[in-house]
Amino acid sequence: MLGEMKDRCYLVYALAPAGLGAHAANDLLNAYVADPARGTAVFHDHFIGRHGGVAVFHVRTEDELAALDDPGELAGWELQVHGLTFALTAVGFAAQTEFTLEAYRGTSLDELRAAESSDKRYWWREEVRERV
């Protein structure tokens, strides 16, 4: 990561090397995200198709920022680290999500949640969690 340290959220884009299976790639990305030395893990998800994923961390110190650049368990992966403009904290990341929905789609998380169908893949829905 180039530039001076700023207390903010950073997005990490990670692509696994060719030949690494989905399960192994997911486990390695999860281990990278789980390391508290990288700051507060705010968000992460895995890619379909090309294995890898994306994660957002709230970074407060030079050491946390350096840990983002240290691939650790993702050695050999293609990693890109980018500071975010408006998501300065975990709360700011959530606020930016809400702002984007409202400003660019005229909706909100509450409206989307109320309109969302019941689907067993939607692990975040209460009725799905109750079945587990």
Phi and psi in degrees as GROMACS dihedral restraints (atoms count N, CA, C in turn):
[ dihedral_restraints ]
;  ai    aj    ak    al  type     phi  dphi    fc
    3     4     5     6     1   -91.3    20    10
    4     5     6     7     1   156.6    20    10
    6     7     8     9     1    98.4    20    10
    7     8     9    10     1   176.9    20    10
    9    10    11    12     1   -82.1    20    10
   10    11    12    13     1   156.6    20    10
   12    13    14    15     1   -67.7    20    10
   13    14    15    16     1   133.0    20    10
   15    16    17    18     1  -133.0    20    10
   16    17    18    19     1   134.0    20    10
   18    19    20    21     1   -69.5    20    10
   19    20    21    22     1   104.1    20    10
   21    22    23    24     1  -167.7    20    10
   22    23    24    25     1  -179.9    20    10
   24    25    26    27     1   -88.1    20    10
   25    26    27    28     1   144.3    20    10
   27    28    29    30     1  -125.3    20    10
   28    29    30    31     1   139.3    20    10
   30    31    32    33     1   -98.7    20    10
   31    32    33    34     1   132.1    20    10
   33    34    35    36     1  -112.8    20    10
   34    35    36    37     1   123.5    20    10
   36    37    38    39     1  -108.2    20    10
   37    38    39    40     1   121.6    20    10
   39    40    41    42     1  -130.2    20    10
   40    41    42    43     1   125.8    20    10
   42    43    44    45     1  -115.8    20    10
   43    44    45    46     1   128.4    20    10
   45    46    47    48     1   -73.2    20    10
   46    47    48    49     1   154.0    20    10
   48    49    50    51     1   -66.7    20    10
   49    50    51    52     1   150.8    20    10
   51    52    53    54     1   -55.7    20    10
   52    53    54    55     1   141.2    20    10
   54    55    56    57     1    94.0    20    10
   55    56    57    58     1   -13.8    20    10
   57    58    59    60     1   -81.0    20    10
   58    59    60    61     1   126.1    20    10
   60    61    62    63     1   -69.2    20    10
   61    62    63    64     1   161.8    20    10
   63    64    65    66     1   -60.8    20    10
   64    65    66    67     1   -45.8    20    10
   66    67    68    69     1   -62.2    20    10
   67    68    69    70     1   -46.1    20    10
   69    70    71    72     1   -64.8    20    10
   70    71    72    73     1   -41.9    20    10
   72    73    74    75     1   -62.2    20    10
   73    74    75    76     1   -43.8    20    10
   75    76    77    78     1   -62.5    20    10
   76    77    78    79     1   -43.2    20    10
   78    79    80    81     1   -62.2    20    10
   79    80    81    82     1   -41.9    20    10
   81    82    83    84     1   -68.1    20    10
   82    83    84    85     1   -42.3    20    10
   84    85    86    87     1   -63.7    20    10
   85    86    87    88     1   -41.9    20    10
   87    88    89    90     1   -59.8    20    10
   88    89    90    91     1   -39.4    20    10
   90    91    92    93     1   -65.5    20    10
   91    92    93    94     1   -40.5    20    10
   93    94    95    96     1   -60.8    20    10
   94    95    96    97     1   -46.2    20    10
   96    97    98    99     1   -65.7    20    10
   97    98    99   100     1   -36.9    20    10
   99   100   101   102     1   -71.6    20    10
  100   101   102   103     1   -16.8    20    10
  102   103   104   105     1   -71.1    20    10
  103   104   105   106     1   112.7    20    10
  105   106   107   108     1   -65.9    20    10
  106   107   108   109     1   -14.3    20    10
  108   109   110   111     1   -65.6    20    10
  109   110   111   112     1   -16.7    20    10
  111   112   113   114     1   -90.4    20    10
  112   113   114   115     1     7.5    20    10
  114   115   116   117     1    96.4    20    10
  115   116   117   118     1  -164.9    20    10
  117   118   119   120     1   -84.8    20    10
  118   119   120   121     1   119.2    20    10
  120   121   122   123     1   -73.7    20    10
  121   122   123   124     1   118.0    20    10
  123   124   125   126     1   -98.1    20    10
  124   125   126   127     1   -37.8    20    10
  126   127   128   129     1  -158.1    20    10
  127   128   129   130     1   147.3    20    10
  129   130   131   132     1  -157.1    20    10
  130   131   132   133     1   156.0    20    10
  132   133   134   135     1  -157.5    20    10
  133   134   135   136     1   163.4    20    10
  135   136   137   138     1  -109.3    20    10
  136   137   138   139     1   152.6    20    10
  138   139   140   141     1   -87.9    20    10
  139   140   141   142     1   148.6    20    10
  141   142   143   144     1   -95.8    20    10
  142   143   144   145     1   140.0    20    10
  144   145   146   147     1    93.8    20    10
  145   146   147   148     1  -109.4    20    10
  147   148   149   150     1   -68.2    20    10
  148   149   150   151     1   122.9    20    10
  150   151   152   153     1   -70.6    20    10
  151   152   153   154     1   141.6    20    10
  153   154   155   156     1   151.0    20    10
  154   155   156   157     1  -156.1    20    10
  156   157   158   159     1   178.1    20    10
  157   158   159   160     1  -172.4    20    10
  159   160   161   162     1  -134.2    20    10
  160   161   162   163     1   146.6    20    10
  162   163   164   165     1  -144.0    20    10
  163   164   165   166     1   149.6    20    10
  165   166   167   168     1  -121.0    20    10
  166   167   168   169     1   131.6    20    10
  168   169   170   171     1  -124.5    20    10
  169   170   171   172     1   140.6    20    10
  171   172   173   174     1   -90.7    20    10
  172   173   174   175     1   115.9    20    10
  174   175   176   177     1  -108.3    20    10
  175   176   177   178     1   130.6    20    10
  177   178   179   180     1  -115.8    20    10
  178   179   180   181     1   -18.2    20    10
  180   181   182   183     1  -131.8    20    10
  181   182   183   184     1   162.6    20    10
  183   184   185   186     1   -59.9    20    10
  184   185   186   187     1   -39.0    20    10
  186   187   188   189     1   -63.7    20    10
  187   188   189   190     1   -41.4    20    10
  189   190   191   192     1   -64.3    20    10
  190   191   192   193     1   -41.0    20    10
  192   193   194   195     1   -64.1    20    10
  193   194   195   196     1   -42.2    20    10
  195   196   197   198     1   -62.6    20    10
  196   197   198   199     1   -36.1    20    10
  198   199   200   201     1   -66.0    20    10
  199   200   201   202     1   -30.8    20    10
  201   202   203   204     1   -63.1    20    10
  202   203   204   205     1   -39.9    20    10
  204   205   206   207     1   -76.3    20    10
  205   206   207   208     1   -18.3    20    10
  207   208   209   210     1   -82.1    20    10
  208   209   210   211     1   112.6    20    10
  210   211   212   213     1   -66.2    20    10
  211   212   213   214     1   -24.0    20    10
  213   214   215   216     1    49.1    20    10
  214   215   216   217     1  -120.2    20    10
  216   217   218   219     1   -66.5    20    10
  217   218   219   220     1   -10.1    20    10
  219   220   221   222     1  -101.2    20    10
  220   221   222   223     1    23.4    20    10
  222   223   224   225     1   -57.0    20    10
  223   224   225   226     1   133.3    20    10
  225   226   227   228     1    92.2    20    10
  226   227   228   229     1    -8.2    20    10
  228   229   230   231     1   -85.1    20    10
  229   230   231   232     1   160.4    20    10
  231   232   233   234     1   -88.2    20    10
  232   233   234   235     1   115.3    20    10
  234   235   236   237     1  -118.5    20    10
  235   236   237   238     1   136.2    20    10
  237   238   239   240     1  -129.8    20    10
  238   239   240   241     1   135.4    20    10
  240   241   242   243     1  -121.0    20    10
  241   242   243   244     1   126.7    20    10
  243   244   245   246     1  -132.8    20    10
  244   245   246   247     1   128.8    20    10
  246   247   248   249     1   -70.9    20    10
  247   248   249   250     1   141.7    20    10
  249   250   251   252     1   -95.7    20    10
  250   251   252   253     1   145.6    20    10
  252   253   254   255     1   -74.7    20    10
  253   254   255   256     1   -50.6    20    10
  255   256   257   258     1  -103.2    20    10
  256   257   258   259     1   -24.4    20    10
  258   259   260   261     1   -84.3    20    10
  259   260   261   262     1    86.2    20    10
  261   262   263   264     1   -84.9    20    10
  262   263   264   265     1   -22.4    20    10
  264   265   266   267     1  -141.7    20    10
  265   266   267   268     1   174.8    20    10
  267   268   269   270     1   -59.5    20    10
  268   269   270   271     1   -41.4    20    10
  270   271   272   273     1   -65.1    20    10
  271   272   273   274     1   -39.0    20    10
  273   274   275   276     1   -63.8    20    10
  274   275   276   277     1   -35.2    20    10
  276   277   278   279     1   -62.9    20    10
  277   278   279   280     1   -46.3    20    10
  279   280   281   282     1   -63.0    20    10
  280   281   282   283     1   -41.1    20    10
  282   283   284   285     1   -64.7    20    10
  283   284   285   286     1   -37.8    20    10
  285   286   287   288     1   -66.1    20    10
  286   287   288   289     1   -35.9    20    10
  288   289   290   291     1   -61.7    20    10
  289   290   291   292     1   -48.4    20    10
  291   292   293   294     1   -63.3    20    10
  292   293   294   295     1   -42.9    20    10
  294   295   296   297     1   -59.7    20    10
  295   296   297   298     1   -45.7    20    10
  297   298   299   300     1   -60.6    20    10
  298   299   300   301     1   -45.0    20    10
  300   301   302   303     1   -60.7    20    10
  301   302   303   304     1   -44.5    20    10
  303   304   305   306     1   -72.6    20    10
  304   305   306   307     1   -45.6    20    10
  306   307   308   309     1   -74.5    20    10
  307   308   309   310     1   -34.5    20    10
  309   310   311   312     1  -108.4    20    10
  310   311   312   313     1   -13.7    20    10
  312   313   314   315     1  -131.2    20    10
  313   314   315   316     1    -2.0    20    10
  315   316   317   318     1    62.4    20    10
  316   317   318   319     1    32.1    20    10
  318   319   320   321     1  -138.5    20    10
  319   320   321   322     1  -178.1    20    10
  321   322   323   324     1  -139.5    20    10
  322   323   324   325     1   165.8    20    10
  324   325   326   327     1   -59.5    20    10
  325   326   327   328     1   -40.0    20    10
  327   328   329   330     1   -60.9    20    10
  328   329   330   331     1   -42.9    20    10
  330   331   332   333     1   -66.5    20    10
  331   332   333   334     1   -42.2    20    10
  333   334   335   336     1   -64.1    20    10
  334   335   336   337     1   -41.7    20    10
  336   337   338   339     1   -60.8    20    10
  337   338   339   340     1   -44.2    20    10
  339   340   341   342     1   -66.3    20    10
  340   341   342   343     1   -31.8    20    10
  342   343   344   345     1   -91.2    20    10
  343   344   345   346     1    -9.1    20    10
  345   346   347   348     1   -70.3    20    10
  346   347   348   349     1   134.8    20    10
  348   349   350   351     1   -74.7    20    10
  349   350   351   352     1   163.0    20    10
  351   352   353   354     1   -82.8    20    10
  352   353   354   355     1   125.2    20    10
  354   355   356   357     1  -145.6    20    10
  355   356   357   358     1   131.2    20    10
  357   358   359   360     1   -62.9    20    10
  358   359   360   361     1   -18.5    20    10
  360   361   362   363     1   -76.6    20    10
  361   362   363   364     1   -18.1    20    10
  363   364   365   366     1   -83.2    20    10
  364   365   366   367     1    76.7    20    10
  366   367   368   369     1   -58.6    20    10
  367   368   369   370     1   -22.8    20    10
  369   370   371   372     1   -77.7    20    10
  370   371   372   373     1   -13.5    20    10
  372   373   374   375     1   -79.3    20    10
  373   374   375   376     1   137.8    20    10
  375   376   377   378     1   -56.5    20    10
  376   377   378   379     1   -42.9    20    10
  378   379   380   381     1   -66.6    20    10
  379   380   381   382     1   -27.1    20    10
  381   382   383   384     1   -75.7    20    10
  382   383   384   385     1   -43.0    20    10
  384   385   386   387     1   -61.9    20    10
  385   386   387   388     1   -34.4    20    10
  387   388   389   390     1   -67.5    20    10
  388   389   390   391     1   -27.3    20    10
  390   391   392   393     1   -77.8    20    10
  391   392   393   394     1   -19.3    20    10
